[in-house]
Amino acid sequence: MTWSPHNRAWPITYRTTDGGRAWTRMGSISIAAIGAFAPDMVTGQLGRVSAYLGAAGGSSGMAIFRTTNGGAHWRLIELTDYNKQTPGAIPFGCDKGHAVFSSASTGWVAGSCAGGRPAFWVSHDGGRTWRHQPLPGPSGTGTLTNCQCGFTAPVFTSPKDGALLASDLPGRPALSVAAYLTHDGGQTWTPIHLPGGRVPLQAPDFVNGEQGFVIGGRHLYGVHPPRDVRLYATTDGGATWIPQSANALLNQAALDFVTPAAGFASVISYTPFRSHLLETRDGGATWTSGPARFTRLRYFAP
């Protein structure tokens, strides 16, 4: 985890080796950052951490640091420059999230932009150089070229299998959201298609390269939240999707399946305001619900 002090002090990383019972202070991120994301560790020793350097007018600065000794020391490998665009560097333009690495060499940065190509970059040399990653349109044809849209950081279950969500895509309201999958390490990304004209409401949650889940619903112009929300499952890597449940609480849920049968969904309802933790043990066919609550809260000092 990363703790960011106030007043642009250097963020500090912490590490646990016992499931979170105890945390050890590790190295600092040597840059005056507004904040820093949690380290993205590929192995117990190799990882990166992204620092947020501020935003202005739909653009943002970021820095990426690398460790090869489990977080004891961090070395700068990427820094955006608002004065110029350096070949092979992530541009200052567009708002950006944190770097995610699917292997020791391949990393991804996603974000949002007010126009132009999608804010999605890839590195194949451990984060030293970056290039734009093309994406097809939500129908699966053509290439997104002028897009006021945003992308979540991709989530990988293996170096080859990953998923991400795109929103505010150009086109009809029903096609303004799309989820993309890759099964070749990100060389190609393919949008998924749900039955009945529904669209994905979040990035698919995969247990492995073949088995995964996603919540889908109908987007109606001027109507929020989406209607007719359902949970879908796939056993063929996203080629086909089968409805599992129509639980009303899944509308705004965040999924986390740990096996093809066992999974959780966290959600906040607003009428009345309440947090819920849903659990399934039959692949999403049925859910049990209970109030979510903190069991213990710790504060960390630098």
C-alpha positions as CSV (number, residue, x, y, z in Angstrom):
1,M,0.0,0.0,0.0
2,T,1.0,3.7,-0.4
3,W,0.5,6.5,2.1
4,S,0.6,10.1,0.8
5,P,1.4,12.8,3.3
6,H,0.1,16.3,2.9
7,N,1.8,19.3,1.2
8,R,3.4,17.3,-1.6
9,A,5.7,15.3,0.6
10,W,7.2,12.1,-0.8
11,P,4.7,9.2,-0.7
12,I,5.7,6.2,1.5
13,T,5.1,2.5,0.6
14,Y,4.2,-0.2,3.1
15,R,4.4,-4.0,2.7
16,T,2.6,-6.9,4.4
17,T,3.6,-10.6,4.2
18,D,0.9,-12.0,6.6
19,G,-2.3,-11.1,4.9
20,G,-2.5,-7.6,6.3
21,R,-2.0,-8.3,10.0
22,A,1.2,-6.3,10.1
23,W,2.8,-3.7,7.8
24,T,6.4,-2.8,7.3
25,R,7.5,0.6,6.1
26,M,9.4,0.4,2.8
27,G,10.9,3.0,0.5
28,S,9.6,6.5,-0.3
29,I,8.7,7.7,-3.8
30,S,11.1,10.5,-4.4
31,I,8.9,13.1,-6.0
32,A,6.7,15.9,-4.7
33,A,3.4,14.2,-5.6
34,I,-0.2,15.1,-4.8
35,G,-0.8,11.4,-4.2
36,A,0.3,7.9,-5.2
37,F,-1.5,4.7,-6.1
38,A,-0.9,1.4,-4.4
39,P,2.1,-0.4,-5.8
40,D,1.4,-2.8,-8.7
41,M,3.6,-5.8,-7.9
42,V,4.3,-8.4,-10.6
43,T,6.3,-10.6,-8.2
44,G,7.3,-10.2,-4.6
45,Q,10.3,-8.2,-5.7
46,L,9.4,-6.5,-9.0
47,G,6.7,-3.8,-9.2
48,R,5.8,-0.2,-10.1
49,V,4.0,2.6,-8.4
50,S,2.4,5.6,-10.1
51,A,2.4,9.1,-8.6
52,Y,-0.2,11.7,-9.4
53,L,1.4,15.1,-10.1
54,G,-1.7,17.3,-10.7
55,A,-4.2,18.2,-13.4
56,A,-5.3,21.2,-15.4
57,G,-7.7,21.6,-18.3
58,G,-8.3,17.9,-19.0
59,S,-4.6,17.0,-18.7
60,S,-2.5,15.5,-15.9
61,G,1.0,14.8,-14.9
62,M,2.2,11.4,-13.7
63,A,5.4,9.6,-12.8
64,I,6.1,5.9,-12.6
65,F,8.7,4.3,-10.3
66,R,10.1,0.8,-10.4
67,T,11.4,-1.5,-7.6
68,T,13.4,-4.7,-7.9
69,N,13.8,-5.4,-4.2
70,G,10.3,-5.6,-2.9
71,G,9.7,-1.9,-2.4
72,A,12.8,-1.1,-0.4
73,H,14.0,1.3,-3.2
74,W,12.1,3.0,-6.0
75,R,13.6,4.4,-9.2
76,L,12.0,6.8,-11.6
77,I,11.3,5.3,-15.1
78,E,8.6,7.6,-16.6
79,L,7.7,11.3,-16.1
80,T,5.3,13.3,-18.2
81,D,6.5,16.7,-19.4
82,Y,4.0,19.5,-19.8
83,N,6.4,21.6,-21.9
84,K,7.0,19.1,-24.7
85,Q,6.1,15.7,-26.1
86,T,9.0,13.3,-26.0
87,P,8.9,10.4,-28.4
88,G,8.1,7.2,-26.4
89,A,6.8,9.0,-23.4
90,I,3.2,9.3,-22.0
91,P,1.8,12.7,-23.1
92,F,0.8,15.3,-20.6
93,G,-2.5,15.7,-22.4
94,C,-5.6,13.7,-21.1
95,D,-6.3,12.7,-17.6
96,K,-4.6,9.5,-16.6
97,G,-4.9,6.7,-14.1
98,H,-2.2,4.5,-12.7
99,A,0.1,2.1,-14.6
100,V,-0.9,-1.6,-14.5
101,F,1.6,-4.3,-15.6
102,S,0.4,-7.7,-16.9
103,S,3.9,-9.1,-17.0
104,A,7.5,-8.0,-16.1
105,S,7.7,-6.2,-19.5
106,T,4.2,-5.2,-20.5
107,G,2.3,-2.3,-18.9
108,W,-0.8,-0.2,-19.5
109,V,-2.0,3.3,-18.7
110,A,-5.6,4.3,-19.3
111,G,-7.5,7.5,-18.8
112,S,-10.0,9.9,-20.3
113,C,-9.7,12.6,-22.9
114,A,-11.9,15.3,-24.4
115,G,-11.1,14.3,-28.0
116,G,-8.7,12.5,-30.3
117,R,-7.5,8.9,-29.9
118,P,-8.5,6.9,-26.8
119,A,-6.4,7.6,-23.7
120,F,-4.8,4.1,-23.7
121,W,-1.1,3.4,-23.8
122,V,1.1,0.3,-23.7
123,S,4.7,-0.4,-22.9
124,H,6.6,-3.5,-23.8
125,D,10.0,-2.7,-22.2
126,G,9.1,-2.5,-18.6
127,G,7.7,1.1,-18.7
128,R,10.7,2.8,-20.3
129,T,8.9,3.7,-23.5
130,W,5.2,3.9,-24.3
131,R,2.9,4.0,-27.4
132,H,-0.7,4.5,-28.1
133,Q,-2.8,1.3,-28.2
134,P,-5.6,1.3,-30.9
135,L,-9.1,0.1,-30.0
136,P,-12.0,-0.9,-32.2
137,G,-15.4,0.8,-31.9
138,P,-18.0,-0.7,-29.6
139,S,-19.6,-2.6,-32.5
140,G,-16.3,-4.3,-33.1
141,T,-15.6,-2.6,-36.5
142,G,-13.4,0.3,-37.4
143,T,-11.0,2.1,-35.0
144,L,-11.8,4.7,-32.4
145,T,-10.2,7.9,-33.6
146,N,-12.1,10.9,-32.2
147,C,-13.5,10.0,-28.8
148,Q,-14.5,12.1,-25.8
149,C,-14.3,9.0,-23.6
150,G,-12.7,7.4,-20.7
151,F,-11.2,4.0,-19.8
152,T,-10.7,2.0,-16.6
153,A,-7.3,0.5,-15.9
154,P,-7.3,-3.0,-17.4
155,V,-7.5,-6.0,-15.1
156,F,-5.5,-9.1,-16.1
157,T,-5.9,-12.7,-14.8
158,S,-2.8,-13.8,-16.7
159,P,-0.2,-12.1,-19.0
160,K,-2.6,-12.9,-21.9
161,D,-6.1,-12.4,-20.5
162,G,-7.4,-9.0,-19.6
163,A,-10.5,-6.7,-19.5
164,L,-11.3,-3.0,-19.4
165,L,-14.4,-0.7,-19.5
166,A,-14.9,2.2,-21.8
167,S,-17.6,4.9,-21.2
168,D,-19.0,8.0,-23.1
169,L,-18.2,6.4,-26.4
170,P,-19.5,8.2,-29.6
171,G,-22.8,6.8,-31.0
172,R,-26.3,6.1,-29.8
173,P,-26.8,6.2,-26.0
174,A,-27.2,2.4,-25.9
175,L,-23.7,2.0,-27.3
176,S,-22.0,4.7,-25.1
177,V,-20.5,2.0,-22.9
178,A,-18.4,-1.0,-23.9
179,A,-16.3,-3.6,-22.3
180,Y,-13.2,-5.0,-24.1
181,L,-11.4,-8.3,-23.7
182,T,-8.0,-9.5,-24.8
183,H,-6.7,-13.1,-24.9
184,D,-3.4,-12.4,-26.7
185,G,-1.6,-10.1,-24.2
186,G,-3.2,-6.9,-25.5
187,Q,-2.3,-7.2,-29.1
188,T,-6.0,-7.0,-29.9
189,W,-9.0,-5.9,-27.8
190,T,-12.5,-7.1,-28.7
191,P,-15.8,-5.6,-27.3
192,I,-18.2,-8.0,-25.7
193,H,-21.9,-8.2,-26.8
194,L,-24.6,-9.1,-24.3
195,P,-28.0,-10.5,-25.2
196,G,-31.1,-8.4,-25.6
197,G,-29.3,-5.1,-26.4
198,R,-27.9,-4.7,-22.9
199,V,-24.6,-3.1,-22.4
200,P,-21.9,-3.9,-19.8
201,L,-22.1,-1.6,-16.7
202,Q,-18.6,-2.5,-15.5
203,A,-15.4,-4.2,-16.6
204,P,-16.0,-8.0,-16.7
205,D,-14.7,-9.9,-13.6
206,F,-12.8,-13.0,-14.8
207,V,-11.7,-15.9,-12.6
208,N,-9.4,-17.2,-15.4
209,G,-9.1,-16.8,-19.1
210,E,-12.4,-18.6,-19.9
211,Q,-14.8,-18.1,-17.0
212,G,-16.0,-14.6,-16.0
213,F,-19.0,-12.4,-15.0
214,V,-20.3,-9.0,-15.9
215,I,-23.3,-6.9,-15.0
216,G,-25.3,-5.6,-17.9
217,G,-28.4,-3.4,-18.3
218,R,-30.3,-1.1,-20.7
219,H,-29.2,2.5,-21.2
220,L,-32.2,4.7,-22.0
221,Y,-31.6,8.3,-23.0
222,G,-32.0,10.6,-20.1
223,V,-32.8,7.7,-17.7
224,H,-30.5,6.8,-14.8
225,P,-29.7,4.3,-13.4
226,P,-29.8,1.7,-16.2
227,R,-32.9,-0.5,-16.4
228,D,-33.4,-4.3,-16.6
229,V,-30.0,-5.1,-14.9
230,R,-28.8,-8.7,-15.0
231,L,-25.7,-10.7,-14.2
232,Y,-24.2,-12.6,-17.0
233,A,-21.6,-15.4,-17.0
234,T,-19.3,-16.8,-19.7
235,T,-17.4,-20.0,-19.9
236,D,-15.8,-19.5,-23.3
237,G,-13.7,-16.3,-22.8
238,G,-16.5,-13.9,-23.5
239,A,-17.8,-15.3,-26.8
240,T,-21.2,-16.0,-25.3
241,W,-22.9,-14.7,-22.1
242,I,-25.6,-16.5,-20.2
243,P,-28.0,-14.6,-17.7
244,Q,-27.6,-15.7,-14.1
245,S,-29.5,-13.4,-11.9
246,A,-31.7,-10.2,-11.9
247,N,-31.1,-9.2,-8.3
248,A,-32.1,-5.5,-8.0
249,L,-29.1,-4.7,-5.7
250,L,-26.7,-5.7,-8.5
251,N,-27.5,-2.4,-10.3
252,Q,-24.5,-0.5,-8.9
253,A,-22.5,-3.5,-7.6
254,A,-18.8,-4.2,-7.8
255,L,-18.1,-7.9,-8.5
256,D,-15.3,-10.0,-7.1
257,F,-15.5,-13.7,-7.9
258,V,-12.8,-15.9,-6.3
259,T,-13.9,-19.1,-8.1
260,P,-16.5,-19.8,-10.8
261,A,-19.0,-20.6,-8.1
262,A,-18.1,-18.3,-5.2
263,G,-18.2,-14.5,-5.5
264,F,-19.1,-11.3,-3.7
265,A,-20.7,-8.0,-4.8
266,S,-20.4,-4.8,-2.8
267,V,-23.0,-2.1,-3.4
268,I,-24.5,1.0,-1.9
269,S,-28.2,1.6,-2.1
270,Y,-29.6,5.1,-1.7
271,T,-33.3,4.6,-0.8
272,P,-32.6,4.1,2.0
273,F,-28.9,4.8,2.1
274,R,-27.2,1.6,3.1
275,S,-24.2,-0.5,2.2
276,H,-24.6,-4.2,1.2
277,L,-22.3,-7.1,0.8
278,L,-23.8,-9.9,-1.4
279,E,-22.5,-13.4,-1.5
280,T,-23.1,-16.2,-4.0
281,R,-22.0,-19.8,-3.9
282,D,-23.7,-21.0,-7.1
283,G,-22.1,-18.9,-9.8
284,G,-24.5,-15.9,-9.3
285,A,-27.8,-17.8,-9.6
286,T,-28.8,-16.8,-6.1
287,W,-27.4,-14.2,-3.6
288,T,-27.5,-13.6,0.1
289,S,-27.3,-10.1,1.5
290,G,-26.1,-8.5,4.6
291,P,-25.0,-5.1,5.8
292,A,-21.3,-4.3,5.1
293,R,-19.4,-2.8,8.0
294,F,-15.8,-2.2,9.1
295,T,-14.4,-4.8,11.6
296,R,-11.2,-3.0,12.2
297,L,-9.6,0.3,11.2
298,R,-5.9,1.2,11.5
299,Y,-4.1,4.4,10.9
300,F,-0.5,4.6,9.6
301,A,2.0,7.1,10.7
302,P,5.0,8.0,8.5
